[in-house]
Structures are given as C-alpha cells and as structure tokens.
Amino acid sequence: MSAREINASGIPLKPVYEETAPPIRRALPGTFPYTRGIRRDMYRGRHWTMRQYAGFATAAESNERYRYLLANGVTGLSVAFDLPTQLGHDSDAVAARGEVGKVGVAIDTIADVETLFDGIPLDAVTVSMTINAPASILLAFVLAVARRRGVPFEKLGGTIQNDVLKEYVARGTYIYPPEPSMRLVTDVMAYCAEHVPNWNTISISGYHIREAGSTALQEIAFTLANAKAYLRAAKRTGLSVDTVAPRISFFWNAHNDFFEEIAKFRAARTLWAQIVRDEFGSTDPKSQMLRFHTQTGGSTLTAQEPQNNVVRVALQALAAVLGGTQSLHTNGQDEALGLPTAESARVALRTQQIIAFESGVTDVVDPLAGSYYVESLTEELTARARELIAEVDAMGGAVAAVESGWMQDQIGESAYRAQQQIERGEQVVVAVNRFGDASDVVSMPIQRIDPSIERDQVARTRAFREARDAARASAALDAVRAAAEGTENLMPRFIEAVDAGATLGEICNVLRDVFGTHVARERIA
C-alpha cells in the first residue's frame, strides 16, 4: 500500500516538510492564543487529571468501582449513566425495560446519589458527569447531597456535560426541543456562577461528533460552532462572556492519526482564544483558555484481537498528552465487546501512569513545537476550521445548522466515506481488514450485567416512593411546574424537589408536559 497523499480531513500531505518562509513563530505556552498550552509550566507543574469514566448496574456497584479506581491512583471521577437516566426515565418506566444499568449506572432518587458517592469526599474529589438533557437535575442531586453532608457549594469541583446540541447531532439522547433545552443550560450557568463557582457548567463535546463519524476538522469546527451558540444564549439571558466562559470546558476525542490529533488540540485552543476575545469581547484570560478533557476513541477499538486495543489506546493517550489535555480517560481493551472489566480498567489507568511517570514527555512543555509537520498541520486545521465555522455562522449559527439537518448530513457523509475506505482496504485496520487470522479466536472475560439488577433497582425506586413524604414531593413538583411555565431559574426548584423525594423521571415528566419533546426531522436521502 502506498503512503497517503491526503488525510481524512482533506489536507494534502507532503513527503517531506521543511521550515516555512517566513518561519512560524508561536507565543510561549500560557500566553494568548494558547496554541502551545494554557499554562506556562503545563505538566512540569502538575499532571493532567487521570479521570476514568465508569458506571454500571447499581449505585452500590459503581461506588465500589470508584473506590477501586481511586485506590489505584485515579485523581478524578467520571460518571457514566444508563440510557433510562440519560433520557429522564425512572427505572420502573416502560421505556426503561431491558436497559437499566446496562451502559452506565441507574439513578432515580437522591438515595441512589447518596449511595453512588458513599465514602467519597465531594469537597476533595472532582466529579464529572456525562449527562445532557437532564443534566441540571443530576447536578441538583449532587448539590442536595452536598448540602445534606454540610459541604459548602463553593468547595465543590466538577463538571456536567450539559451539551444538548451535540445530542441532536450525534448521540440522540435528547428530550426537549432546542429552545427550552438551551434555557436549562443557561439556568445552570447562571446558578453556578453565583452559588457553585468552581463547577464547570458545560463540557462542550466534540467526542461524540467524532464517534458519529466526523473528521478531525469537523470535530473542531462543529464543536466550536456549538460553543458559540451557548455563549450567544448566555448573552441573551444577561450573562457576560467573562462570567460564563471561565467555567466552560471541552471534551475531545483522540483517534489514531497521531500527528493530526496533536495538531487538532493546538488548533482548537488557538481558535477558541480568538473567538472569545475578538468576537465576544472577553478581557479575562481565563475565558480565552480552552480547557479540555480527552477520551481515547471508542469507535477505533476492535472486537477482533482486542489486546491490540491496548496499543491503540496508548498512542491516542500520548497524542492527547502531547496536545496539552487537562484531563484524560483511557478506554479499556475490551470495550468493543462490553463494559470494561476491573482488570481492563486497571490496565487503561496504568497506560496513563506509564506515560506520566516513565515516558519523559512531561518534562518539557509542548515538546513537538517547531516540528515542521505538526506546525503545518496546526496551521491548516486552524484555517480550514475557521472557514467551516464561518459557513455555520452564515446559516444562522449552530442551532439553525442542527435544526436544518445540515450538520448531521456532513457528519454522515464523512462516516460513509470512512467506512467505504475500510471496506475497500484503503484504510488499514489491523486484524480487521489486514493481517487478521480467522482461526485465531481470542477469548477474554466480558463484563455482563445480571438481569436481577433491573428488578432490584425497580424495587428500590418503588420502595423509596412509598417511604417518602408524598405531600412534600408533590408540592415540590408543582413548584417545578410553575417555574417551568414562567421564567425563573429552575435550579433552586430542582434542588428542593430532589431533596423532597421527587424522582428524576417525575421531574423530567413535568418538564415534558410544559416544554414538549423533540422529534428528529425525517431525513430523505
């Protein structure tokens, strides 16, 4: 097979890269536009947060996994929720049948959240939650638990994903139409700015856009276009950019094209700094610094010879570190087969620790700066992403591009092209379309969820409802309805409702009654 002439983002590749004329000169790390990193000392001062994504079955079992990870050196938690929770259904809802606890932890009540974080100091361990449509309610659960424990809100640190736009584009776990969904996002921003100052109120996700099939270029452009939409929404509610932007974080994917991924992170930092300062008028450097979490590419993992995934994950994680990530999750080798076992989760964590403590890449800030190839890719991705963002802006912004289906179509076309290249053998996937041996069957233990998990969770949720003060819960739900029908910030109502015993599904159903539900537009090829 001959070397590629062009990469997946459409950038022509030269056989040899030389210094440009005039030479590229970058500002130092820690200075605008932060191409080389947001801190002057980067990992010389502090390693990235090793934040392993985990959650399955019940709150008790997930709590056990969190304790295991913390004991093995994890420095931050990341909570995965099951599909019913992501879609705002209690575990005993008809729509939840067969899915409870399967791809994440089932959370219905404040009792579940108390169990989930049992023995974990919320004022000492940062918590990230991958939740979107009902993100504000899950945050309310955490805040209510902290209040019960006597932990001041200002001592809490963490992140909720809270990025509903990418749900319409890439994942599909939306509930409400875009307008009320954006209201929920900005309510969280406004509430946390005043009461929970160290909480990241949104993690704008390119990860899922990439998992849906986008190129690295589209991942940058569409994610930053979504970010601009959130800033505009915040501005319409009276929030200034320098109130909101310092608590915005990003969530990027790391795929196999090693140098393009490094350049992608550098380009994204550059563009965000310029957007926030030049388009939104920010004067606070903290607003202009793109802080991000990275997860290695789930869609790059193979069920064939899954041990090879350890190598893929190591390369992707190294690209994220060389690209300057603030937080990192490394996937388990068995995630193309099922949820990671404890052993796979340990190997994934050890991969990060080997990079951090044995590779030497943390000794120098931005060690690939000045590479003719990396600098050229950074320039190309920055320029091309800027053009693609401008194209989205010309349509009226990300919300309009999503509502018309244009953004979804662009991602779908990229995914189709990539799959064609794999099937034609133009893109090699080791042990899938090249070098595989069909007679070499690899077996490994797979994490399986016992069906009794669902029955037990349903029983706990129903018992919780029976034991609660029904009148207090009902009154709290009525207060949520009244607030949703008006314009007041919903966060205080959510906190009181969950503390009164209202379940996630009950609160989401009230919002469904008031806001309605989103139905994706039918796309005809």
C-alpha positions as CSV (number, residue, x, y, z in Angstrom):
1,M,0.0,0.0,0.0
2,S,1.4,3.4,-0.9
3,A,1.6,6.3,1.5
4,R,-1.4,8.6,1.8
5,E,-1.5,11.7,-0.4
6,I,-4.3,13.3,1.7
7,N,-5.5,12.7,5.2
8,A,-9.1,12.2,6.4
9,S,-9.7,15.9,6.9
10,G,-8.8,16.6,3.3
11,I,-5.4,18.1,4.0
12,P,-2.8,17.2,1.3
13,L,0.3,15.5,2.8
14,K,3.8,16.2,1.6
15,P,6.6,13.6,1.6
16,V,8.9,16.0,3.5
17,Y,8.1,19.1,5.5
18,E,10.5,22.0,5.7
19,E,10.6,25.3,7.5
20,T,8.1,27.8,6.1
21,A,9.0,31.2,4.9
22,P,8.6,33.2,7.0
23,P,9.1,30.7,9.8
24,I,6.2,30.1,12.1
25,R,6.7,31.8,15.5
26,R,4.4,30.8,18.3
27,A,3.7,32.7,21.5
28,L,5.0,31.0,24.6
29,P,2.8,28.5,26.5
30,G,0.5,30.3,28.9
31,T,0.1,33.3,26.6
32,F,-2.5,34.2,24.0
33,P,-3.7,32.5,21.8
34,Y,-2.5,29.5,23.9
35,T,-1.6,27.3,20.9
36,R,1.3,25.8,22.9
37,G,-0.8,25.2,26.1
38,I,-2.8,27.2,28.6
39,R,-0.2,27.1,31.4
40,R,3.4,28.2,31.2
41,D,4.7,25.1,33.0
42,M,2.0,22.6,31.9
43,Y,2.8,19.1,33.2
44,R,6.1,20.2,34.8
45,G,3.9,21.8,37.5
46,R,1.0,19.3,37.6
47,H,0.0,16.3,35.6
48,W,-3.4,16.1,33.9
49,T,-6.3,14.7,35.9
50,M,-6.5,10.9,35.3
51,R,-10.3,10.7,35.1
52,Q,-11.5,7.3,34.3
53,Y,-15.1,7.1,33.0
54,A,-17.0,4.4,34.9
55,G,-20.5,3.5,36.0
56,F,-22.7,0.4,35.6
57,A,-25.5,-1.5,37.2
58,T,-26.4,0.0,40.5
59,A,-25.1,2.9,42.5
60,A,-23.6,0.5,45.0
61,E,-21.6,-1.4,42.4
62,S,-20.5,1.8,40.7
63,N,-19.4,3.2,44.1
64,E,-17.3,0.0,44.5
65,R,-15.6,0.6,41.1
66,Y,-14.9,4.3,42.0
67,R,-13.2,3.3,45.3
68,Y,-11.2,0.7,43.3
69,L,-10.1,3.3,40.8
70,L,-9.2,5.9,43.5
71,A,-7.2,3.3,45.4
72,N,-5.2,2.6,42.1
73,G,-4.3,6.3,41.5
74,V,-7.3,7.9,39.7
75,T,-7.3,11.6,40.5
76,G,-10.9,12.4,39.4
77,L,-14.2,10.5,38.8
78,S,-16.3,10.4,35.7
79,V,-19.8,9.0,36.0
80,A,-21.5,7.0,33.2
81,F,-25.3,6.9,33.4
82,D,-27.5,4.2,31.9
83,L,-29.8,5.1,28.9
84,P,-33.0,5.5,31.0
85,T,-31.2,8.0,33.2
86,Q,-29.8,9.8,30.2
87,L,-33.4,10.1,28.8
88,G,-35.0,11.1,32.0
89,H,-36.9,7.9,32.8
90,D,-37.1,6.2,36.2
91,S,-36.0,2.5,36.2
92,D,-39.6,1.3,36.5
93,A,-40.8,3.2,33.5
94,V,-42.0,1.1,30.5
95,A,-39.4,2.9,28.3
96,A,-36.6,1.7,30.6
97,R,-37.3,-2.0,30.3
98,G,-34.2,-4.0,29.4
99,E,-31.8,-1.1,29.6
100,V,-31.5,-0.5,33.4
101,G,-27.8,-0.4,34.4
102,K,-26.6,-1.7,31.1
103,V,-24.3,1.1,29.8
104,G,-24.0,3.0,33.0
105,V,-25.4,3.5,36.5
106,A,-29.1,3.8,37.1
107,I,-30.0,6.9,39.1
108,D,-33.6,7.5,40.0
109,T,-33.6,9.1,43.5
110,I,-31.4,11.1,45.9
111,A,-30.9,7.9,47.8
112,D,-29.1,6.5,44.7
113,V,-26.8,9.5,44.6
114,E,-26.0,9.2,48.3
115,T,-25.0,5.6,47.6
116,L,-23.1,6.5,44.5
117,F,-20.8,8.8,46.4
118,D,-20.8,7.0,49.7
119,G,-17.4,7.5,51.4
120,I,-16.2,9.8,48.6
121,P,-15.4,13.3,49.8
122,L,-17.2,15.6,47.4
123,D,-15.1,18.6,48.5
124,A,-11.9,16.8,47.8
125,V,-12.5,14.7,44.6
126,T,-13.7,16.3,41.4
127,V,-16.7,14.6,39.7
128,S,-17.5,14.7,36.0
129,M,-21.0,13.6,34.9
130,T,-21.7,12.6,31.3
131,I,-25.3,13.7,31.2
132,N,-27.1,16.1,29.0
133,A,-30.8,16.5,28.6
134,P,-31.4,16.0,32.4
135,A,-28.0,17.5,33.4
136,S,-29.5,20.2,35.6
137,I,-31.4,17.7,37.6
138,L,-28.4,15.4,38.1
139,L,-26.4,18.4,39.3
140,A,-29.3,19.2,41.6
141,F,-29.0,15.7,43.1
142,V,-25.3,16.3,43.8
143,L,-25.9,19.7,45.3
144,A,-28.7,18.3,47.5
145,V,-26.4,15.5,48.8
146,A,-23.6,18.0,49.4
147,R,-26.0,20.2,51.4
148,R,-27.1,17.2,53.5
149,R,-23.4,16.4,54.2
150,G,-22.7,20.0,55.2
151,V,-20.3,20.6,52.3
152,P,-20.4,24.3,51.1
153,F,-21.3,24.6,47.4
154,E,-18.2,26.8,46.8
155,K,-16.0,23.8,47.8
156,L,-17.5,21.5,45.1
157,G,-15.5,20.9,42.0
158,G,-16.6,19.1,38.9
159,T,-18.3,19.1,35.5
160,I,-21.6,18.3,34.0
161,Q,-21.5,17.7,30.2
162,N,-24.8,19.6,29.7
163,D,-24.2,19.8,25.9
164,V,-27.5,19.1,24.3
165,L,-26.7,20.5,20.9
166,K,-24.4,17.5,20.1
167,E,-27.3,15.2,21.2
168,Y,-29.4,16.4,18.3
169,V,-26.3,16.0,16.0
170,A,-24.6,12.8,17.1
171,R,-26.0,10.8,20.1
172,G,-29.8,11.1,20.2
173,T,-30.3,11.2,24.0
174,Y,-32.3,14.5,23.8
175,I,-35.7,15.0,25.5
176,Y,-36.9,18.6,24.9
177,P,-36.9,20.9,21.9
178,P,-33.8,23.1,21.4
179,E,-35.2,26.3,22.9
180,P,-36.2,25.0,26.3
181,S,-33.1,22.8,26.3
182,M,-30.9,25.9,25.9
183,R,-32.8,27.5,28.8
184,L,-31.9,24.6,31.0
185,V,-28.2,25.1,30.0
186,T,-28.2,28.8,30.8
187,D,-30.1,28.3,34.1
188,V,-27.2,26.1,35.2
189,M,-24.7,28.7,34.1
190,A,-26.4,31.5,35.9
191,Y,-27.0,29.5,39.1
192,C,-23.4,28.1,39.3
193,A,-21.8,31.5,38.6
194,E,-23.4,32.7,41.8
195,H,-23.5,29.7,44.0
196,V,-21.1,26.9,42.8
197,P,-18.2,28.9,41.4
198,N,-15.8,26.0,40.9
199,W,-18.2,23.9,38.9
200,N,-17.8,23.6,35.1
201,T,-21.3,24.2,33.9
202,I,-20.9,22.7,30.4
203,S,-18.4,20.4,28.7
204,I,-18.9,21.1,25.0
205,S,-18.3,17.8,23.3
206,G,-16.5,17.0,20.1
207,Y,-16.0,13.5,21.3
208,H,-19.5,12.3,20.2
209,I,-19.4,14.2,17.0
210,R,-16.2,12.3,16.1
211,E,-17.6,9.0,17.3
212,A,-20.6,9.6,14.9
213,G,-18.1,9.7,12.0
214,S,-16.8,13.3,11.6
215,T,-13.3,14.1,10.6
216,A,-10.9,15.9,13.0
217,L,-11.5,19.1,11.1
218,Q,-15.3,18.8,11.5
219,E,-14.8,17.9,15.2
220,I,-13.1,21.2,15.8
221,A,-15.4,23.3,13.7
222,F,-18.8,21.9,14.8
223,T,-17.8,21.8,18.5
224,L,-16.7,25.4,18.5
225,A,-19.7,26.5,16.5
226,N,-21.9,24.8,19.2
227,A,-19.8,26.7,21.8
228,K,-20.6,30.0,20.1
229,A,-24.3,29.1,20.3
230,Y,-24.1,28.6,24.0
231,L,-22.2,31.9,24.5
232,R,-24.9,33.7,22.5
233,A,-27.7,32.0,24.5
234,A,-25.9,33.1,27.8
235,K,-25.6,36.6,26.5
236,R,-29.3,36.8,25.7
237,T,-30.1,36.0,29.3
238,G,-27.9,38.8,30.5
239,L,-24.7,36.8,31.4
240,S,-21.4,38.3,30.3
241,V,-18.9,36.2,28.4
242,D,-16.4,36.6,31.3
243,T,-18.9,35.3,33.7
244,V,-19.7,32.1,31.7
245,A,-16.6,31.3,29.7
246,P,-14.1,30.6,32.5
247,R,-16.4,27.6,33.6
248,I,-16.7,26.2,30.1
249,S,-14.7,23.1,29.3
250,F,-14.4,21.0,26.2
251,F,-14.4,17.2,25.6
252,W,-12.3,16.0,22.6
253,N,-11.7,12.6,21.0
254,A,-8.3,11.1,20.4
255,H,-8.1,8.9,17.3
256,N,-5.3,7.1,15.6
257,D,-3.8,9.7,13.3
258,F,-1.2,10.7,15.8
259,F,0.2,13.9,14.5
260,E,-3.2,15.2,13.3
261,E,-4.7,14.7,16.7
262,I,-1.9,16.7,18.3
263,A,-2.3,19.5,15.8
264,K,-6.1,19.4,16.4
265,F,-5.8,20.2,20.0
266,R,-3.4,23.1,19.3
267,A,-5.7,24.5,16.6
268,A,-8.8,24.3,18.8
269,R,-7.0,26.2,21.6
270,T,-6.0,28.9,19.1
271,L,-9.4,29.3,17.6
272,W,-11.2,29.4,20.9
273,A,-9.0,32.2,22.3
274,Q,-9.6,34.2,19.2
275,I,-13.3,33.6,19.1
276,V,-13.8,34.6,22.8
277,R,-11.6,37.6,22.7
278,D,-12.3,39.0,19.2
279,E,-15.9,38.0,18.6
280,F,-17.4,38.1,22.2
281,G,-15.2,40.9,23.7
282,S,-13.6,38.9,26.5
283,T,-11.0,40.7,28.6
284,D,-10.4,37.8,31.0
285,P,-7.6,35.5,30.0
286,K,-9.3,32.6,31.9
287,S,-12.2,32.9,29.4
288,Q,-9.9,32.6,26.5
289,M,-8.1,29.4,27.7
290,L,-9.6,26.3,26.2
291,R,-9.5,23.7,29.0
292,F,-10.4,20.2,27.9
293,H,-10.8,16.5,28.8
294,T,-9.9,13.9,26.3
295,Q,-11.1,10.3,25.8
296,T,-9.4,7.8,23.6
297,G,-11.5,6.8,20.5
298,G,-14.2,4.2,21.3
299,S,-15.0,3.7,17.6
300,T,-11.4,2.8,16.9
301,L,-11.5,-0.2,19.1
302,T,-11.9,-3.6,17.5
303,A,-13.6,-6.8,18.7
304,Q,-11.0,-8.8,16.7
305,E,-7.8,-9.3,18.7
306,P,-8.9,-6.9,21.4
307,Q,-5.4,-7.0,23.1
308,N,-4.3,-4.8,20.2
309,N,-6.5,-2.0,21.6
310,V,-4.0,-1.5,24.4
311,V,-1.6,-0.2,21.8
312,R,-4.2,2.0,20.1
313,V,-5.2,3.5,23.4
314,A,-1.6,4.2,24.4
315,L,-0.9,6.0,21.1
316,Q,-4.1,8.0,21.4
317,A,-3.4,8.9,25.0
318,L,0.1,10.0,24.1
319,A,-1.3,12.3,21.4
320,A,-3.7,13.8,24.0
321,V,-0.8,14.5,26.4
322,L,1.4,15.9,23.7
323,G,-1.5,18.1,22.7
324,G,-1.9,19.5,26.2
325,T,-5.0,17.9,27.7
326,Q,-6.1,18.8,31.2
327,S,-7.9,15.6,31.9
328,L,-7.8,12.1,30.3
329,H,-9.8,8.9,30.1
330,T,-8.2,5.8,28.5
331,N,-10.5,3.1,27.2
332,G,-10.4,-0.5,28.2
333,Q,-9.2,-3.0,25.7
334,D,-12.5,-4.9,25.9
335,E,-14.9,-2.0,25.3
336,A,-15.7,-3.2,21.7
337,L,-17.2,-6.3,23.5
338,G,-18.8,-4.9,26.6
339,L,-18.3,-2.7,29.6
340,P,-14.7,-2.9,30.8
341,T,-13.8,-5.4,33.5
342,A,-11.9,-4.2,36.6
343,E,-8.7,-5.7,35.1
344,S,-9.2,-3.8,31.8
345,A,-9.9,-0.6,33.7
346,R,-6.7,-1.1,35.7
347,V,-4.6,-1.6,32.5
348,A,-6.2,1.5,31.0
349,L,-5.3,3.6,34.0
350,R,-1.7,2.1,34.1
351,T,-1.3,3.3,30.5
352,Q,-1.8,6.9,31.6
353,Q,0.5,6.4,34.6
354,I,3.3,5.0,32.4
355,I,3.0,8.0,30.0
356,A,3.1,10.4,33.0
357,F,5.9,8.8,35.0
358,E,8.1,6.8,32.6
359,S,8.0,8.3,29.1
360,G,9.7,11.6,29.8
361,V,7.1,13.6,27.7
362,T,6.0,15.6,30.8
363,D,9.5,17.0,31.4
364,V,9.1,19.6,28.6
365,V,6.2,21.9,27.7
366,D,4.9,21.4,24.2
367,P,7.8,19.1,23.1
368,L,6.6,18.9,19.5
369,A,6.6,22.7,18.9
370,G,8.7,23.6,15.9
371,S,8.1,20.3,14.2
372,Y,7.6,21.3,10.6
373,Y,4.9,18.7,10.1
374,V,3.0,19.5,13.3
375,E,3.2,23.2,12.8
376,S,1.9,22.9,9.2
377,L,-1.0,20.7,10.3
378,T,-1.8,23.1,13.1
379,E,-1.9,26.0,10.6
380,E,-4.0,24.0,8.1
381,L,-6.6,22.8,10.6
382,T,-6.9,26.3,12.1
383,A,-7.5,27.9,8.8
384,R,-9.9,25.2,7.5
385,A,-11.8,25.0,10.7
386,R,-12.2,28.8,10.8
387,E,-13.8,28.6,7.3
388,L,-16.1,25.8,8.3
389,I,-17.2,27.8,11.4
390,A,-17.9,30.8,9.2
391,E,-20.1,28.5,7.0
392,V,-22.1,27.5,10.0
393,D,-22.4,31.2,11.1
394,A,-23.7,32.1,7.7
395,M,-26.6,29.7,8.2
396,G,-27.6,31.5,11.4
397,G,-25.4,29.5,13.8
398,A,-25.2,26.0,15.2
399,V,-28.8,25.8,16.3
400,A,-30.0,26.6,12.7
401,A,-27.4,24.2,11.2
402,V,-28.7,21.4,13.6
403,E,-32.4,22.1,13.0
404,S,-32.0,22.0,9.2
405,G,-30.1,18.7,9.5
406,W,-27.1,20.2,7.6
407,M,-24.6,19.4,10.4
408,Q,-25.9,15.8,10.7
409,D,-25.6,15.3,7.0
410,Q,-22.0,16.5,6.9
411,I,-21.0,14.1,9.7
412,G,-23.0,11.2,8.0
413,E,-21.2,11.7,4.7
414,S,-17.8,11.6,6.4
415,A,-18.7,8.5,8.3
416,Y,-19.8,6.8,5.0
417,R,-16.6,7.7,3.2
418,A,-14.5,6.4,6.1
419,Q,-16.4,3.1,6.1
420,Q,-16.0,2.7,2.4
421,Q,-12.2,3.2,2.7
422,I,-12.1,0.5,5.3
423,E,-14.2,-1.9,3.2
424,R,-12.0,-1.3,0.1
425,G,-8.9,-1.8,2.2
426,E,-7.7,1.8,1.6
427,Q,-7.6,2.4,5.3
428,V,-6.0,-0.5,7.1
429,V,-7.5,-1.6,10.4
430,V,-5.1,-4.3,11.8
431,A,-6.7,-7.7,12.3
432,V,-10.0,-6.4,10.7
433,N,-9.2,-5.9,7.0
434,R,-5.5,-6.7,7.1
435,F,-3.2,-9.2,8.9
436,G,-6.1,-11.0,10.7
437,D,-6.2,-14.7,11.2
438,A,-9.8,-16.0,11.3
439,S,-8.6,-19.2,13.0
440,D,-7.0,-17.2,15.8
441,V,-10.0,-16.7,18.1
442,V,-9.2,-14.6,21.1
443,S,-11.3,-15.0,24.2
444,M,-11.4,-12.8,27.3
445,P,-13.7,-12.3,30.2
446,I,-16.5,-9.8,29.5
447,Q,-18.4,-7.7,32.0
448,R,-22.0,-8.7,31.9
449,I,-25.0,-7.1,33.8
450,D,-27.1,-9.6,35.7
451,P,-30.8,-9.2,34.8
452,S,-31.6,-9.2,38.5
453,I,-30.0,-5.7,38.7
454,E,-33.0,-4.2,37.0
455,R,-35.6,-6.0,39.2
456,D,-33.7,-4.9,42.3
457,Q,-33.4,-1.2,41.1
458,V,-37.1,-1.1,40.3
459,A,-37.9,-2.4,43.8
460,R,-35.7,0.2,45.4
461,T,-37.2,3.0,43.5
462,R,-40.8,1.9,44.3
463,A,-39.9,1.5,48.0
464,F,-38.4,4.9,48.0
465,R,-41.6,6.5,46.7
466,E,-43.7,4.6,49.3
467,A,-41.5,5.8,52.1
468,R,-41.2,9.5,51.2
469,D,-43.4,12.4,52.3
470,A,-45.8,12.3,49.4
471,A,-47.3,15.7,50.1
472,R,-43.9,17.4,50.2
473,A,-42.8,15.7,47.0
474,S,-46.0,16.6,45.2
475,A,-45.7,20.3,46.3
476,A,-42.1,20.4,45.1
477,L,-43.1,19.1,41.7
478,D,-45.9,21.7,41.5
479,A,-43.3,24.3,42.2
480,V,-41.1,23.0,39.4
481,R,-44.1,23.1,37.0
482,A,-44.9,26.7,37.9
483,A,-41.2,27.8,37.5
484,A,-41.0,26.0,34.1
485,E,-44.2,27.8,32.9
486,G,-42.6,31.1,33.9
487,T,-39.1,32.5,33.6
488,E,-37.4,32.0,36.9
489,N,-34.2,30.0,37.2
490,L,-35.2,26.3,37.6
491,M,-32.1,25.1,39.6
492,P,-33.4,26.1,43.1
493,R,-36.6,24.3,42.3
494,F,-34.8,21.2,41.2
495,I,-32.7,21.1,44.3
496,E,-35.7,21.4,46.6
497,A,-37.6,18.8,44.5
498,V,-34.9,16.1,44.7
499,D,-34.4,16.8,48.4
500,A,-38.1,16.4,48.9
501,G,-38.0,12.9,47.3
502,A,-39.1,13.7,43.8
503,T,-37.5,11.2,41.3
504,L,-35.6,12.0,38.2
505,G,-38.4,10.7,36.0
506,E,-41.1,12.6,37.8
507,I,-39.2,15.9,37.4
508,C,-38.5,15.2,33.7
509,N,-42.1,14.3,33.1
510,V,-43.2,17.7,34.5
511,L,-40.8,19.3,32.0
512,R,-42.1,17.1,29.2
513,D,-45.7,18.4,30.0
514,V,-44.5,22.0,29.9
515,F,-41.8,22.0,27.2
516,G,-42.9,19.2,25.0
517,T,-40.5,16.7,23.4
518,H,-38.2,16.9,20.4
519,V,-38.8,14.7,17.4
520,A,-36.0,14.5,14.9
521,R,-36.7,15.7,11.4
522,E,-37.0,12.9,9.0
523,R,-34.1,12.9,6.5
524,I,-34.7,11.7,3.0
525,A,-31.6,10.7,1.0
